[in-house]
Amino acid sequence: MLARPGLPEFEYLEAQSSQEVFKLMKEKGDELKLLMGGTDLFVQMRDRGEAPEFLLDVKGLPGMQEISFDKKNGLRIGAAVPLNAISKHPDLQKYYSVICQAADTVGNYQLRTRATLGGNICNASPSADLAPAALVLEGKVVLSGPGGERTMTLEEFWVGPGKTALKEYEYMTAVHFPNPPKNAIGRYIKLGRSKMGDLAIVGVAVVGFPDPDIPAGLRFRIAINSTAPTAYRVPPVEEFLTQAPLTNDKLRQASEKAMEISAPIEDVRATALYQKKMVNNLVFKGLSEVWGLLTGNN
């Protein structure tokens, strides 16, 4: 067996301020990469020909590794917060449990001590596990650049596989989530080739919560990964579920509609047909579990 190649040589730099980040990004250009957890970057450097001369560590900048929550302003997670810190945080477990569930499916425990929320989102992988959870929680990315700070929705931020709306000399500092709806319950369900450490063949996040102003009495948000160029919500399915009292048949019809919307491609992990059928199955499973928990019938 051939040994894996080692990492190419690079110079490690540690950022002391955001202004230093902007300055070095401008000076070094493509020779510099930003470093937070590095779990994807180092793989790209080892296996895929990435060879930056400089790695600039930004995780020590103010707020990058902080989680803050209050019932007025919602939740802010720094871009460099490790996934294990997300999954174990008591406020997230209580109010944003779907993102804790998603974080726990990434890689293995050791990897999650390094892997970060910002890295998972900025890689813009169609199979990113935290993407569906962040979508159903209606997160917005917080971006910092020479002109100041701006926010945008995740739907705006992801523009294609591996592509984001980051501008030149700009980097992500945090993700902000509004307060969840009262009594919301969420589930993230992932199908991989193995139970541990695999990329999602299909991943589905479902959040449900009471809404007495609609015929169904409950409202759902649904997001899916791995079956389109980016992770995505399915508004027509969500709207369909509001229109009449919920039944098992209605949940099955909604799952079939989600399957019809999905647009996977053939790859080495699964056929497109298999992925579409798994969208049907996992959306139904997620809806059924959340419906059962909200109505006490689970």
N, C-alpha and C positions, 0 to 999 in steps of 0.2 A: 504494500500500500504506500502510495506517495504521500509524503508529509505535506501538510498545508503550508502555503507560503506565509511568512511572517508579515507584520505590518511594515510599510515603507517608513523611512525616517521622516520625522517631522519635529518642529519646534513647538513646545507647549507654552502657551501664554495664558495668563489669568487676568481677566478684565476687572478693573477697579471702578469703572463708572460706565454709564451708557454712552457718554460722549467719547470715551476711549474706544468703545465698540464701533461706533460710527466712523471714527477716524481710521481705525485699523482696517475696517471693511473697505473703505475708500482707497487706502494706500495699497493694500495687498490684493484686492480684487479676487480672482478665482483661485489664488494661491492660499486663501484662508477659508477655513470652515469653522462655524460655531460649534461648540461642544457643550452638551448638557449631560445626558446619560451615556451617549456614545454607543449604545447597543446595536444600532443600525449602521451608524457611521463607520465603526471599526470593521464590521462585516464587509461593507462596501470597499473599504481600503484594503482589506485582506484578499477579497475574492473578485472584486469587480473593477479593479483598475483605478479607483479613486486614489490620488496621491497629493493631497494638499501639503504645502510646505509648512503651514502654520495651523495649529488648532487653538482657538480662542475659547477658553472656558468661561461661560457666562453664568453658571449656576450660583455663583456667590454674590451676584448683584442683588440689591434690596428687593425683597418680595418674590424672587424667583423660586424660592423653596418654601413659601408660606401658604397656608390654607387659612382663610378667614371667612366666617359665616355669622350673619345676624339676620333676624327676621325682617329687618327694614331693607337692607341692601342685597340680600341673597348671599351667594357663595362666590368666592374668588379663589381659584387654584393657580398658584404660580406655575409657569411653564416647566420649571425644573423639579417639580415635586415628584419623587419616585412613586411608582404605582403601588408599592406596598404601603406607603404612607396614606395614599388615597383609600385603599380598601380597608384600612384599620381605623380611620378617623371616625370618632363617635357621631359627630354631626352628619357626616356623609352617610354612615350606616343608617341613621334615623330618618333623614329627609331625602337623601339622594342615593338610595341603595342600589339602583340599577347601574350606576357608574362603579360602585364597589364590586358588584358582580362581574362587570366587564373587565375591570382591572385584574381580577383574580384569574382570568382565563389566559392572560398573556404569558407565553413562555413558561418559565418555572420560577420558583421563589427567589433563587439567586439572581436571575435576570431582572426580576421586578424590583430588586433593591437598587438597580441602576436605571432601568427604563423609566422614562418620564412621560407625563401627559403631553407636554409640548412636542416631544419627539414623535409620539404616536400620531398626533394630529398633523404636524408639519410634514411628515413623510407623505401624507396624502395617498396612502395606500388604499385601494378599494376594499381591502380585507381588514383594515384597522379595527381592532376590537372595541376601542373606546368611542369610535365614530358614531355608531347607532345610539349608544347611550347618551352621548353628548347632544345628538340631534333631538331625541325625545325630551331631553331636559332643556332644550332651546338655548344652548350655550352660545356665547359670542366670544370670538377671539379678541384679545387685546394686543395690539401691535405698537411697537415703539420705533420711531425713526427720527432722523434729524429735524423734521418739521413738527415733532410732537407725537402724541399718542392718538390712536384711532381704534375703533371697534368695528367689527363686521360679523354678520352671521356666518355660521359654518357653511351654509349653502353657497354663500358668496365667496368664501375663502378657498374652498376646493374647486379648482377649475378643470381638473382632469387627473388621470393616474400620475402620481408623483409631482403634480403641479399645483401651486397655490397662488393666491393673489398678493403675496408678499412683494413689496416694492424694493427697489435697489436700496441697500444700506438699512434695511428694516428687519426686525426680528420680533418673534412672539414673546411677550412677557407673562401673559396669564390667559386663563379662560374664565369668563364670568357667567354664572348661571343665576337666573331669577329664582325667587322663592317658588318651590313646587306648589301645585294646586293642593288644597286642603285634602287630607286623607288619600293622597296619591299612593299607588302601589306599582312597582315596576319589576320587570323581569328581563334579563338578557340570556338568551339561549344560543349556544354556539355548536355548530357541527364542524369537526375537524377529522382528519384521517386517523388521529389518535386522541386519547382522552386528555393528554398533557402536552403542552408546548407546541402545538401545531397552529398554522395559520387557519383562519376560518374558511371553510368551503362555503358556508352560509352562516351569518350571524343575524339575529333578530332581537331588537329591543322593543318592549311594549311598556307603556305607562298608561294606567287607567285611573280615573278619579270621578267622583260623583258630580253630576251636573243636572239639577232638577228642572232646568229650563228646556231640556230637549226630550223628545219622546222616549229615547232609550234610557234616560236617567243616569247614564254613565257616558263618559267621553274617553276616547282612546287616542294615543299617539303611537305610531308604529314607524320604526326605521330599520333598514336592512343594509348589510354590507355584502361585498364579494360578488354582486350580481349586476353591476353597472360600473361605469367608469369611476364613480365616487359613491360613497355611502349616501343613502337618500331616504327621505320620508315618502309616504304614500297617501297624500291628501284625499284622493278619491275614495280610498278604502276607509279612512278615518271618517269622512263625511257620511259614507254609506252606513256606518255603524251608529250614527246618531239618529237615524230616521224612523226607527220603530223599536218596540220593546225587544230586548235581546233574547235570542234562543240559540241553542246549539247549531241549528241549521243556518242561522244568520252568521254566526262566527265562521262556519265552513264556507259560506258564500264569500265572506270578506277575505278569507285566506286564498280562495281561488282568484279573486280579483287582484290580490297582491302578487300572486304567481304570474298573472297575465302582464302586469306592469314590469316585472323583473326582466332584465335583458343580459343574462350572463353570456360569457364567451367560452369556447372550448379551451381547456388548458390541461396541464399534466396532472392536476389534482382531481378533476371531475369533468364530466360532460355537461354541456349546457342544459340538456333535458333533465339530468339528475339534479342539478342545482335548482331549476325551476320547481321540480317536485318537492325539494326540500324547503324552498320558500313557503310553499303551500303548507307543508307539515309543521314547520317551526312557527309560522305566524299563527296557525290554529292552536298549537300548543301554548304559545305565549298568551294569546287572547283568553284561552280557556282557563289557564292558571290565574291570571289577573282577575278575570270575571268571577271565578270561584272565590278568590280571596276577598273581593269587594262585596260579594253578596252572602258570604258565609257558607257557600255550598261546596267548598273545596275539601 
